[in-house]
Amino acid sequence: MRHKFKQVLDKIHDFLNGHEELDQTESNSLTATIEEAIQKQTAVHLILSETSFTGDIIKYDQQRQQIIVKNFAKNVTRIIRISDIQRLRFVPSTVQTAQKNRFKKE
């Protein structure tokens, strides 16, 4: 109990001092999800602080901690820092297929 209280107290102290430290487990799960999406060539939906983006991950730069994502519709390419990602989810294959077929016809 004392250990948990110390962790909470440290987090509050860091927050008040402006230290923004990403939780290690959250970072690891994001990295694993990104690598899985690239391996399976699955589209992802990214939720950022003020916006969201859906598309295919083109490249994952581990050194710079960023990914390059290409949109379905307009072929917009966007560079996103890993630290900016709040949530990352796979797009269902049915939605992915429908979106790609829709924009192929146009």
MOPAC internal coordinates of N, CA, C and O (Angstrom, degrees):
PM7 1SCF
backbone

  N    0.0000 0     0.00 0     0.00 0    0    0    0
  C    1.4481 1     0.00 0     0.00 0    1    0    0
  C    1.5372 1   110.48 1     0.00 0    2    1    0
  O    1.2310 1   121.43 1   140.48 1    3    2    1
  N    1.2989 1   114.87 1   -39.52 1    3    2    1
  C    1.4598 1   120.30 1  -179.74 1    5    3    2
  C    1.5389 1   110.08 1   -65.41 1    6    5    3
  O    1.2310 1   120.81 1   141.84 1    7    6    5
  N    1.3339 1   116.05 1   -38.16 1    7    6    5
  C    1.4710 1   121.27 1   179.65 1    9    7    6
  C    1.5357 1   110.88 1   -64.50 1   10    9    7
  O    1.2310 1   120.35 1   136.18 1   11   10    9
  N    1.3332 1   116.93 1   -43.82 1   11   10    9
  C    1.4789 1   121.16 1   178.97 1   13   11   10
  C    1.5237 1   110.63 1   -63.11 1   14   13   11
  O    1.2310 1   120.56 1   138.06 1   15   14   13
  N    1.3347 1   116.53 1   -41.94 1   15   14   13
  C    1.4563 1   120.26 1   179.28 1   17   15   14
  C    1.5257 1   110.61 1   -62.82 1   18   17   15
  O    1.2310 1   120.34 1   140.77 1   19   18   17
  N    1.3264 1   116.96 1   -39.23 1   19   18   17
  C    1.4672 1   121.42 1   177.86 1   21   19   18
  C    1.5294 1   110.72 1   -63.88 1   22   21   19
  O    1.2310 1   120.25 1   139.14 1   23   22   21
  N    1.3416 1   117.13 1   -40.86 1   23   22   21
  C    1.4690 1   120.65 1   177.95 1   25   23   22
  C    1.5244 1   110.64 1   -62.66 1   26   25   23
  O    1.2310 1   119.99 1   134.65 1   27   26   25
  N    1.3218 1   117.63 1   -45.35 1   27   26   25
  C    1.4643 1   121.80 1   179.35 1   29   27   26
  C    1.5164 1   109.92 1   -62.85 1   30   29   27
  O    1.2310 1   120.30 1   136.04 1   31   30   29
  N    1.3061 1   117.03 1   -43.96 1   31   30   29
  C    1.4584 1   121.46 1   179.42 1   33   31   30
  C    1.5331 1   111.32 1   -62.22 1   34   33   31
  O    1.2310 1   120.30 1   139.84 1   35   34   33
  N    1.3361 1   117.03 1   -40.16 1   35   34   33
  C    1.4673 1   121.11 1   177.18 1   37   35   34
  C    1.5283 1   111.50 1   -64.39 1   38   37   35
  O    1.2310 1   120.49 1   138.71 1   39   38   37
  N    1.3277 1   116.66 1   -41.29 1   39   38   37
  C    1.4747 1   120.68 1   178.78 1   41   39   38
  C    1.5245 1   110.59 1   -63.58 1   42   41   39
  O    1.2310 1   120.18 1   136.62 1   43   42   41
  N    1.3088 1   117.27 1   -43.38 1   43   42   41
  C    1.4721 1   120.85 1   178.65 1   45   43   42
  C    1.5240 1   109.75 1   -63.77 1   46   45   43
  O    1.2310 1   120.26 1   137.20 1   47   46   45
  N    1.3091 1   117.11 1   -42.80 1   47   46   45
  C    1.4633 1   121.81 1   179.25 1   49   47   46
  C    1.5321 1   110.66 1   -61.62 1   50   49   47
  O    1.2310 1   120.29 1   134.47 1   51   50   49
  N    1.3271 1   117.04 1   -45.53 1   51   50   49
  C    1.4629 1   121.16 1   177.94 1   53   51   50
  C    1.5182 1   111.49 1   -62.65 1   54   53   51
  O    1.2310 1   120.37 1   139.05 1   55   54   53
  N    1.3243 1   116.89 1   -40.95 1   55   54   53
  C    1.4637 1   121.06 1   179.89 1   57   55   54
  C    1.5298 1   110.56 1   -63.06 1   58   57   55
  O    1.2310 1   120.43 1   134.49 1   59   58   57
  N    1.3098 1   116.79 1   -45.51 1   59   58   57
  C    1.4580 1   120.57 1  -178.34 1   61   59   58
  C    1.5277 1   112.05 1   -67.85 1   62   61   59
  O    1.2310 1   120.07 1   150.10 1   63   62   61
  N    1.3144 1   117.47 1   -29.90 1   63   62   61
  C    1.4608 1   121.09 1   179.00 1   65   63   62
  C    1.5230 1   113.33 1   -87.81 1   66   65   63
  O    1.2310 1   120.36 1   176.23 1   67   66   65
  N    1.3220 1   116.92 1    -3.77 1   67   66   65
  C    1.4550 1   120.43 1   175.93 1   69   67   66
  C    1.5141 1   114.74 1    88.43 1   70   69   67
  O    1.2310 1   119.72 1  -171.56 1   71   70   69
  N    1.3168 1   118.14 1     8.44 1   71   70   69
  C    1.4561 1   120.48 1   176.66 1   73   71   70
  C    1.5099 1   108.64 1   -77.94 1   74   73   71
  O    1.2310 1   121.47 1   -53.36 1   75   74   73
  N    1.3114 1   114.79 1   126.64 1   75   74   73
  C    1.4581 1   119.11 1   179.98 1   77   75   74
  C    1.5205 1   107.72 1  -115.11 1   78   77   75
  O    1.2310 1   120.89 1   -79.73 1   79   78   77
  N    1.3106 1   115.91 1   100.27 1   79   78   77
  C    1.4562 1   120.73 1  -176.84 1   81   79   78
  C    1.5240 1   108.76 1  -112.76 1   82   81   79
  O    1.2310 1   120.46 1   -58.02 1   83   82   81
  N    1.3118 1   116.72 1   121.98 1   83   82   81
  C    1.4514 1   122.05 1   179.83 1   85   83   82
  C    1.5247 1   109.79 1   -72.52 1   86   85   83
  O    1.2310 1   121.02 1   -46.43 1   87   86   85
  N    1.3118 1   115.66 1   133.57 1   87   86   85
  C    1.4547 1   120.43 1   178.79 1   89   87   86
  C    1.5250 1   109.20 1   -62.10 1   90   89   87
  O    1.2310 1   120.14 1   -47.45 1   91   90   89
  N    1.3240 1   117.33 1   132.55 1   91   90   89
  C    1.4620 1   122.14 1  -174.43 1   93   91   90
  C    1.5181 1   112.07 1   -61.99 1   94   93   91
  O    1.2310 1   119.89 1   140.69 1   95   94   93
  N    1.3425 1   117.82 1   -39.31 1   95   94   93
  C    1.4664 1   119.90 1  -179.33 1   97   95   94
  C    1.5214 1   110.92 1   -67.89 1   98   97   95
  O    1.2310 1   120.41 1   143.27 1   99   98   97
  N    1.3259 1   116.82 1   -36.73 1   99   98   97
  C    1.4626 1   120.48 1   177.88 1  101   99   98
  C    1.5223 1   110.43 1   -65.39 1  102  101   99
  O    1.2310 1   120.54 1   138.12 1  103  102  101
  N    1.3167 1   116.57 1   -41.88 1  103  102  101
  C    1.4626 1   121.51 1   178.89 1  105  103  102
  C    1.5249 1   110.78 1   -63.22 1  106  105  103
  O    1.2310 1   120.40 1   137.45 1  107  106  105
  N    1.3215 1   116.84 1   -42.55 1  107  106  105
  C    1.4600 1   120.88 1   179.86 1  109  107  106
  C    1.5211 1   111.87 1   -64.94 1  110  109  107
  O    1.2310 1   120.15 1   140.15 1  111  110  109
  N    1.3246 1   117.33 1   -39.85 1  111  110  109
  C    1.4665 1   119.12 1  -179.51 1  113  111  110
  C    1.5293 1   111.14 1   -69.98 1  114  113  111
  O    1.2310 1   120.11 1   144.44 1  115  114  113
  N    1.3402 1   117.40 1   -35.56 1  115  114  113
  C    1.4677 1   120.52 1   176.06 1  117  115  114
  C    1.5214 1   110.29 1   -63.48 1  118  117  115
  O    1.2310 1   120.77 1   134.57 1  119  118  117
  N    1.3130 1   116.13 1   -45.43 1  119  118  117
  C    1.4642 1   121.05 1  -179.91 1  121  119  118
  C    1.5245 1   110.67 1   -62.02 1  122  121  119
  O    1.2310 1   120.57 1   136.72 1  123  122  121
  N    1.3176 1   116.52 1   -43.28 1  123  122  121
  C    1.4668 1   120.81 1   179.67 1  125  123  122
  C    1.5290 1   110.73 1   -64.75 1  126  125  123
  O    1.2310 1   120.08 1   139.15 1  127  126  125
  N    1.3225 1   117.45 1   -40.85 1  127  126  125
  C    1.4635 1   121.24 1   179.01 1  129  127  126
  C    1.5226 1   111.08 1   -66.12 1  130  129  127
  O    1.2310 1   120.34 1   139.39 1  131  130  129
  N    1.3219 1   116.95 1   -40.61 1  131  130  129
  C    1.4674 1   121.10 1   178.58 1  133  131  130
  C    1.5272 1   110.38 1   -63.07 1  134  133  131
  O    1.2310 1   120.67 1   133.46 1  135  134  133
  N    1.3136 1   116.32 1   -46.54 1  135  134  133
  C    1.4642 1   119.93 1  -179.74 1  137  135  134
  C    1.5263 1   111.64 1   -64.86 1  138  137  135
  O    1.2310 1   120.32 1   143.79 1  139  138  137
  N    1.3321 1   116.99 1   -36.21 1  139  138  137
  C    1.4650 1   120.87 1   177.52 1  141  139  138
  C    1.5276 1   110.86 1   -67.08 1  142  141  139
  O    1.2310 1   120.40 1   139.54 1  143  142  141
  N    1.3314 1   116.84 1   -40.46 1  143  142  141
  C    1.4676 1   120.66 1   179.04 1  145  143  142
  C    1.5241 1   111.26 1   -64.33 1  146  145  143
  O    1.2310 1   120.28 1   140.82 1  147  146  145
  N    1.3226 1   117.07 1   -39.18 1  147  146  145
  C    1.4657 1   120.49 1   178.34 1  149  147  146
  C    1.5254 1   109.97 1   -67.59 1  150  149  147
  O    1.2310 1   120.66 1   136.74 1  151  150  149
  N    1.3136 1   116.34 1   -43.26 1  151  150  149
  C    1.4635 1   120.88 1  -178.12 1  153  151  150
  C    1.5260 1   111.59 1   -64.79 1  154  153  151
  O    1.2310 1   120.36 1   137.68 1  155  154  153
  N    1.3361 1   116.92 1   -42.32 1  155  154  153
  C    1.4702 1   121.13 1  -178.98 1  157  155  154
  C    1.5251 1   112.43 1   -86.53 1  158  157  155
  O    1.2310 1   120.12 1   173.63 1  159  158  157
  N    1.3237 1   117.37 1    -6.37 1  159  158  157
  C    1.4649 1   123.75 1  -176.05 1  161  159  158
  C    1.5276 1   110.67 1    53.57 1  162  161  159
  O    1.2310 1   121.44 1  -129.84 1  163  162  161
  N    1.3190 1   114.85 1    50.16 1  163  162  161
  C    1.4578 1   122.92 1  -179.13 1  165  163  162
  C    1.5205 1   109.76 1  -104.86 1  166  165  163
  O    1.2310 1   120.64 1   -37.12 1  167  166  165
  N    1.3160 1   116.37 1   142.88 1  167  166  165
  C    1.4602 1   120.85 1   176.94 1  169  167  166
  C    1.5301 1   109.35 1   -73.57 1  170  169  167
  O    1.2310 1   121.02 1   -26.93 1  171  170  169
  N    1.3267 1   115.65 1   153.07 1  171  170  169
  C    1.4527 1   121.50 1  -179.45 1  173  171  170
  C    1.5265 1   110.60 1  -128.72 1  174  173  171
  O    1.2310 1   121.41 1   -24.57 1  175  174  173
  N    1.3322 1   114.90 1   155.43 1  175  174  173
  C    1.4611 1   121.81 1   173.47 1  177  175  174
  C    1.5179 1   106.46 1  -114.13 1  178  177  175
  O    1.2310 1   120.45 1   -61.21 1  179  178  177
  N    1.3231 1   116.74 1   118.79 1  179  178  177
  C    1.4630 1   122.88 1  -177.65 1  181  179  178
  C    1.5190 1   109.67 1  -105.02 1  182  181  179
  O    1.2310 1   120.49 1   -47.54 1  183  182  181
  N    1.3065 1   116.67 1   132.46 1  183  182  181
  C    1.4513 1   121.02 1   173.96 1  185  183  182
  C    1.5202 1   107.08 1  -109.86 1  186  185  183
  O    1.2310 1   121.33 1   -59.42 1  187  186  185
  N    1.3262 1   115.06 1   120.58 1  187  186  185
  C    1.4579 1   122.07 1  -179.95 1  189  187  186
  C    1.5242 1   108.19 1  -106.29 1  190  189  187
  O    1.2310 1   119.85 1     3.90 1  191  190  189
  N    1.3016 1   117.88 1  -176.10 1  191  190  189
  C    1.4679 1   120.66 1  -175.63 1  193  191  190
  C    1.5288 1   112.92 1   -62.06 1  194  193  191
  O    1.2310 1   119.51 1   137.81 1  195  194  193
  N    1.3239 1   118.54 1   -42.19 1  195  194  193
  C    1.4614 1   120.74 1  -176.12 1  197  195  194
  C    1.5189 1   113.91 1  -119.49 1  198  197  195
  O    1.2310 1   119.83 1   175.02 1  199  198  197
  N    1.2986 1   117.93 1    -4.98 1  199  198  197
  C    1.4574 1   120.46 1  -175.31 1  201  199  198
  C    1.5194 1   110.17 1  -151.49 1  202  201  199
  O    1.2310 1   121.01 1    -1.98 1  203  202  201
  N    1.3182 1   115.67 1   178.02 1  203  202  201
  C    1.4622 1   120.70 1   174.50 1  205  203  202
  C    1.5257 1   108.15 1  -135.99 1  206  205  203
  O    1.2310 1   120.91 1   -16.52 1  207  206  205
  N    1.3174 1   115.86 1   163.48 1  207  206  205
  C    1.4552 1   120.86 1  -176.73 1  209  207  206
  C    1.5202 1   108.28 1  -150.32 1  210  209  207
  O    1.2310 1   120.40 1   -43.47 1  211  210  209
  N    1.3330 1   116.83 1   136.53 1  211  210  209
  C    1.4555 1   121.90 1   178.99 1  213  211  210
  C    1.5204 1   108.79 1  -124.28 1  214  213  211
  O    1.2310 1   120.72 1   -46.03 1  215  214  213
  N    1.3283 1   116.23 1   133.97 1  215  214  213
  C    1.4510 1   120.10 1   178.90 1  217  215  214
  C    1.5115 1   111.74 1   171.25 1  218  217  215
  O    1.2310 1   121.43 1    12.55 1  219  218  217
  N    1.3294 1   114.88 1  -167.45 1  219  218  217
  C    1.4625 1   122.22 1  -179.62 1  221  219  218
  C    1.5227 1   109.87 1   -97.75 1  222  221  219
  O    1.2310 1   120.76 1   -41.30 1  223  222  221
  N    1.3232 1   116.14 1   138.70 1  223  222  221
  C    1.4627 1   120.08 1   175.32 1  225  223  222
  C    1.5261 1   107.97 1   -78.73 1  226  225  223
  O    1.2310 1   121.06 1   -59.59 1  227  226  225
  N    1.3200 1   115.57 1   120.41 1  227  226  225
  C    1.4607 1   121.57 1  -178.72 1  229  227  226
  C    1.5223 1   110.40 1   -87.57 1  230  229  227
  O    1.2310 1   120.81 1   136.14 1  231  230  229
  N    1.3435 1   116.05 1   -43.86 1  231  230  229
  C    1.4602 1   120.05 1  -175.86 1  233  231  230
  C    1.5215 1   109.95 1  -150.13 1  234  233  231
  O    1.2310 1   121.00 1   -35.22 1  235  234  233
  N    1.3233 1   115.70 1   144.78 1  235  234  233
  C    1.4577 1   122.24 1   175.18 1  237  235  234
  C    1.5184 1   107.70 1  -120.12 1  238  237  235
  O    1.2310 1   120.33 1   -67.10 1  239  238  237
  N    1.3285 1   116.98 1   112.90 1  239  238  237
  C    1.4540 1   122.57 1  -179.81 1  241  239  238
  C    1.5231 1   108.42 1   -98.10 1  242  241  239
  O    1.2310 1   120.57 1   -78.21 1  243  242  241
  N    1.3337 1   116.52 1   101.79 1  243  242  241
  C    1.4549 1   121.36 1  -176.55 1  245  243  242
  C    1.5224 1   112.15 1   -69.40 1  246  245  243
  O    1.2310 1   120.56 1   147.21 1  247  246  245
  N    1.3143 1   116.53 1   -32.79 1  247  246  245
  C    1.4591 1   120.21 1  -178.54 1  249  247  246
  C    1.5305 1   111.54 1   -66.91 1  250  249  247
  O    1.2310 1   120.43 1   137.04 1  251  250  249
  N    1.3128 1   116.79 1   -42.96 1  251  250  249
  C    1.4695 1   121.45 1  -179.89 1  253  251  250
  C    1.5216 1   112.78 1   -91.41 1  254  253  251
  O    1.2310 1   120.14 1   175.43 1  255  254  253
  N    1.3236 1   117.34 1    -4.57 1  255  254  253
  C    1.4589 1   123.37 1  -179.33 1  257  255  254
  C    1.5373 1   111.19 1    54.65 1  258  257  255
  O    1.2310 1   121.35 1  -123.68 1  259  258  257
  N    1.3469 1   115.02 1    56.32 1  259  258  257
  C    1.4635 1   120.51 1   178.04 1  261  259  258
  C    1.5167 1   109.72 1  -148.50 1  262  261  259
  O    1.2310 1   121.35 1   -21.77 1  263  262  261
  N    1.3365 1   115.03 1   158.23 1  263  262  261
  C    1.4557 1   120.86 1   176.37 1  265  263  262
  C    1.5161 1   109.03 1  -124.07 1  266  265  263
  O    1.2310 1   121.37 1   -24.16 1  267  266  265
  N    1.3228 1   114.99 1   155.84 1  267  266  265
  C    1.4641 1   121.41 1   175.61 1  269  267  266
  C    1.5209 1   106.22 1  -113.45 1  270  269  267
  O    1.2310 1   120.87 1   -57.19 1  271  270  269
  N    1.3368 1   115.94 1   122.81 1  271  270  269
  C    1.4599 1   122.12 1  -175.88 1  273  271  270
  C    1.5238 1   108.81 1  -120.34 1  274  273  271
  O    1.2310 1   120.60 1   -42.43 1  275  274  273
  N    1.3290 1   116.46 1   137.57 1  275  274  273
  C    1.4645 1   122.08 1   179.32 1  277  275  274
  C    1.5232 1   108.97 1  -112.18 1  278  277  275
  O    1.2310 1   120.59 1   -50.53 1  279  278  277
  N    1.3278 1   116.47 1   129.47 1  279  278  277
  C    1.4512 1   123.77 1  -178.05 1  281  279  278
  C    1.5263 1   111.72 1   -74.75 1  282  281  279
  O    1.2310 1   120.14 1   -25.88 1  283  282  281
  N    1.3398 1   117.33 1   154.12 1  283  282  281
  C    1.4636 1   121.82 1   177.46 1  285  283  282
  C    1.5306 1   111.15 1   -69.60 1  286  285  283
  O    1.2310 1   120.82 1   127.44 1  287  286  285
  N    1.3060 1   116.04 1   -52.56 1  287  286  285
  C    1.4597 1   122.75 1  -166.11 1  289  287  286
  C    1.5178 1   114.86 1   -67.15 1  290  289  287
  O    1.2310 1   120.64 1   116.83 1  291  290  289
  N    1.2916 1   116.37 1   -63.17 1  291  290  289
  C    1.4611 1   120.16 1  -170.26 1  293  291  290
  C    1.5190 1   112.70 1  -107.63 1  294  293  291
  O    1.2310 1   120.71 1  -170.19 1  295  294  293
  N    1.3106 1   116.24 1     9.81 1  295  294  293
  C    1.4580 1   121.21 1  -176.02 1  297  295  294
  C    1.5231 1   111.70 1    55.48 1  298  297  295
  O    1.2310 1   121.34 1  -141.27 1  299  298  297
  N    1.3313 1   115.05 1    38.73 1  299  298  297
  C    1.4526 1   121.18 1   175.30 1  301  299  298
  C    1.5182 1   107.99 1   -77.37 1  302  301  299
  O    1.2310 1   120.53 1   -49.63 1  303  302  301
  N    1.3139 1   116.60 1   130.37 1  303  302  301
  C    1.4527 1   121.55 1   177.85 1  305  303  302
  C    1.5168 1   108.49 1  -105.91 1  306  305  303
  O    1.2310 1   121.10 1   -44.54 1  307  306  305
  N    1.3292 1   115.50 1   135.46 1  307  306  305
  C    1.4585 1   119.81 1  -176.71 1  309  307  306
  C    1.5225 1   110.17 1  -133.99 1  310  309  307
  O    1.2310 1   120.88 1   -43.26 1  311  310  309
  N    1.3175 1   115.91 1   136.74 1  311  310  309
  C    1.4677 1   121.69 1   175.59 1  313  311  310
  C    1.5213 1   107.27 1   -98.38 1  314  313  311
  O    1.2310 1   120.87 1   -54.82 1  315  314  313
  N    1.3405 1   115.93 1   125.18 1  315  314  313
  C    1.4657 1   121.15 1  -175.34 1  317  315  314
  C    1.5236 1   108.74 1  -126.41 1  318  317  315
  O    1.2310 1   120.72 1   -50.87 1  319  318  317
  N    1.3115 1   116.22 1   129.13 1  319  318  317
  C    1.4615 1   121.10 1   175.88 1  321  319  318
  C    1.5329 1   109.14 1   -76.13 1  322  321  319
  O    1.2310 1   120.88 1   -37.54 1  323  322  321
  N    1.3139 1   115.92 1   142.46 1  323  322  321
  C    1.4596 1   121.64 1  -179.25 1  325  323  322
  C    1.5301 1   110.56 1   -60.40 1  326  325  323
  O    1.2310 1   120.00 1   142.70 1  327  326  325
  N    1.3171 1   117.60 1   -37.30 1  327  326  325
  C    1.4693 1   121.47 1  -178.80 1  329  327  326
  C    1.5261 1   112.47 1   -66.86 1  330  329  327
  O    1.2310 1   119.78 1   159.45 1  331  330  329
  N    1.3472 1   118.03 1   -20.55 1  331  330  329
  C    1.4677 1   121.71 1   179.05 1  333  331  330
  C    1.5228 1   112.78 1   -82.33 1  334  333  331
  O    1.2310 1   119.87 1   165.30 1  335  334  333
  N    1.3207 1   117.84 1   -14.70 1  335  334  333
  C    1.4616 1   121.74 1  -176.50 1  337  335  334
  C    1.5175 1   109.97 1   -79.24 1  338  337  335
  O    1.2310 1   120.99 1   -56.74 1  339  338  337
  N    1.3290 1   115.72 1   123.26 1  339  338  337
  C    1.4588 1   120.24 1   175.56 1  341  339  338
  C    1.5231 1   111.17 1   -92.95 1  342  341  339
  O    1.2310 1   120.91 1   144.71 1  343  342  341
  N    1.3345 1   115.87 1   -35.29 1  343  342  341
  C    1.4578 1   120.31 1  -179.41 1  345  343  342
  C    1.5189 1   109.56 1  -150.21 1  346  345  343
  O    1.2310 1   120.80 1   -35.82 1  347  346  345
  N    1.3170 1   116.07 1   144.18 1  347  346  345
  C    1.4549 1   122.45 1  -179.05 1  349  347  346
  C    1.5179 1   107.86 1  -137.11 1  350  349  347
  O    1.2310 1   120.35 1   -57.80 1  351  350  349
  N    1.3225 1   116.94 1   122.20 1  351  350  349
  C    1.4624 1   121.49 1  -179.16 1  353  351  350
  C    1.5211 1   109.63 1  -134.02 1  354  353  351
  O    1.2310 1   121.19 1   -29.48 1  355  354  353
  N    1.3345 1   115.33 1   150.52 1  355  354  353
  C    1.4577 1   120.63 1   175.44 1  357  355  354
  C    1.5207 1   109.74 1   -74.86 1  358  357  355
  O    1.2310 1   120.72 1   -35.35 1  359  358  357
  N    1.3285 1   116.22 1   144.65 1  359  358  357
  C    1.4569 1   121.99 1   174.36 1  361  359  358
  C    1.5301 1   106.75 1   -86.77 1  362  361  359
  O    1.2310 1   119.64 1   -47.23 1  363  362  361
  N    1.3391 1   118.30 1   132.77 1  363  362  361
  C    1.4717 1   119.64 1   178.45 1  365  363  362
  C    1.5307 1   110.70 1   -57.46 1  366  365  363
  O    1.2310 1   120.73 1   -33.91 1  367  366  365
  N    1.3124 1   116.21 1   146.09 1  367  366  365
  C    1.4672 1   120.75 1  -175.62 1  369  367  366
  C    1.5225 1   111.95 1   -61.82 1  370  369  367
  O    1.2310 1   119.80 1   147.58 1  371  370  369
  N    1.3358 1   117.98 1   -32.42 1  371  370  369
  C    1.4653 1   120.25 1   178.88 1  373  371  370
  C    1.5246 1   111.46 1   -65.54 1  374  373  371
  O    1.2310 1   120.56 1   139.05 1  375  374  373
  N    1.3237 1   116.54 1   -40.95 1  375  374  373
  C    1.4699 1   120.66 1   178.47 1  377  375  374
  C    1.5224 1   109.89 1   -68.18 1  378  377  375
  O    1.2310 1   120.74 1   138.70 1  379  378  377
  N    1.3172 1   116.19 1   -41.30 1  379  378  377
  C    1.4686 1   121.22 1   179.72 1  381  379  378
  C    1.5277 1   110.65 1   -60.89 1  382  381  379
  O    1.2310 1   120.07 1   133.89 1  383  382  381
  N    1.3159 1   117.47 1   -46.11 1  383  382  381
  C    1.4631 1   121.92 1   179.78 1  385  383  382
  C    1.5255 1   111.05 1   -64.37 1  386  385  383
  O    1.2310 1   120.52 1   135.69 1  387  386  385
  N    1.3260 1   116.62 1   -44.31 1  387  386  385
  C    1.4623 1   120.97 1   179.98 1  389  387  386
  C    1.5258 1   111.52 1   -61.82 1  390  389  387
  O    1.2310 1   120.48 1   137.03 1  391  390  389
  N    1.3232 1   116.68 1   -42.97 1  391  390  389
  C    1.4648 1   120.74 1  -179.55 1  393  391  390
  C    1.5349 1   111.05 1   -65.27 1  394  393  391
  O    1.2310 1   120.67 1   135.87 1  395  394  393
  N    1.3077 1   116.33 1   -44.13 1  395  394  393
  C    1.4657 1   119.46 1  -179.05 1  397  395  394
  C    1.5253 1   111.12 1   -66.55 1  398  397  395
  O    1.2310 1   119.78 1   140.17 1  399  398  397
  N    1.3370 1   118.03 1   -39.83 1  399  398  397
  C    1.4680 1   120.90 1   177.48 1  401  399  398
  C    1.5147 1   111.36 1   -67.50 1  402  401  399
  O    1.2310 1   120.04 1   142.84 1  403  402  401
  N    1.3116 1   117.52 1   -37.16 1  403  402  401
  C    1.4631 1   121.86 1   179.94 1  405  403  402
  C    1.5133 1   111.02 1   -62.81 1  406  405  403
  O    1.2310 1   120.18 1   135.61 1  407  406  405
  N    1.3085 1   117.26 1   -44.39 1  407  406  405
  C    1.4576 1   120.09 1  -176.66 1  409  407  406
  C    1.5137 1   113.32 1   -83.82 1  410  409  407
  O    1.2310 1   119.95 1   166.62 1  411  410  409
  N    1.3335 1   117.70 1   -13.38 1  411  410  409
  C    1.4607 1   120.65 1   172.56 1  413  411  410
  C    1.5200 1   110.73 1   -70.05 1  414  413  411
  O    1.2310 1   120.73 1   141.16 1  415  414  413
  N    1.3461 1   116.20 1   -38.84 1  415  414  413
  C    1.4666 1   121.87 1  -177.34 1  417  415  414
  C    1.5131 1   112.23 1   -70.55 1  418  417  415
  O    1.2310 1   120.12 1   149.39 1  419  418  417
  N    1.3439 1   117.37 1   -30.61 1  419  418  417
  C    1.4744 1   120.42 1  -175.47 1  421  419  418
  C    1.4891 1   113.11 1   -78.91 1  422  421  419
  O    1.2310 1   120.10 1   180.00 1  423  422  421

